[in-house]
Amino acid sequence: MFKSFNQKFAVTAILVMTGIAVSGCATSARSIGSDDELTRAGMTPQESLVFGKLTMQRNGDSVRIGDSLFGNSVTLHLLRDGSDKPITGAVGRGGEFAWALEPGDYTIARVSFLNRGERFEPEADFRFTVEPDSDTVYIGTIVLDSTFEYGYYGLSGTNYSYRIANHCEADCAGRLSRLGLEASEPVVALLTPQSQVVGTR
């Protein structure tokens, strides 16, 4: 089942730093992609493993996400209620992500795409909650449908449509198995869109 809302953004190749400059340096959420990485992460008893996925369609075609030469590097920018320090969450190969996060209410405020030196950063406004004593939390699949518009001078803008999908029944068991957490029953706390954001160039 999907929750939908449309957004239209101008595309820029300049990294938007205003929020980071005001709020201070960002911290990186510890990204965990395997049972070995989970062991090395040294999660505290207070932290939960928060995981999900991001997929993207560009003009009807699937976009590769990952750290390969031709894959898009994707980062999600998070804010935690009560903290003025932004958090960056890496997205791995195939769009999968898993982070160690403390309990609290979080907002995914921006999505950064980097491909062959070009950076595109559509704003977002998704919220999720990590409850205390939740070992694993599934927040869903972020689906981005995009249409890139071209004018006389090249790329002029992009239309985005966000959807949040619950693929836990198909994905959760396999993801947790790769992390060595077969016995864990994830809490499903799907991302919730808060508003429609419109950007101009």
Steps between C-alpha positions, in 0.01 A plus 500: 500500500641839408480848647550758222568865451644698212786745505657720234857612532749697298824311463828651614854369497598703808490333841263685728693571820280755675341260745832343590668838545228613739473176694866399524693210358302192405563161655484176305268219600692175521407305187471123538482266202607160633530297819873586514423871478233459769760345729754774427240774551492430873140613542401613846201342680309824441542493122274335244579371152288711263479368146317545170562563132493774236416448133485754219348520154636760256278567198354152543833315536643353820801682640794300633590586857831403655868573514594368154631723222159527333287488814350804668642576844209588729496655847198574718517804727326456834403725788419375849244686709671683785842506333653774284753263342407352157561131436606353166392147418676316218303289250678187378499284192152432364359787705510311830584680822532403868608737776560486874280770655396594852130525595326815386298671228684554171440688175657419164537855371696458179623238253838547330585330168856511369583357157815574298562828679141629479304542823121533523329563833119492509353591836291249690286495813459145632471421870555180694531401865745267669337377818709397802571126526445444126785279380423537129277757327386480137407842357399392148612555141526855369395495134600804293343540157676779313467677166797705383406799286736641238499843340712688250795518743473144627344370819251753634307324775370178646160379617498255790229280639572328832335181620555296814457125455477226761710212361581348836327171427724448196821669621535495877586134556777503238645829623507389862645161405796671330553697820496186713170604661272221380321480834419871511141611436519855358274781608333644188504880534445626146622843395219756505497790249441825689458759226538582133822690429545711186840635394585759235821552308 
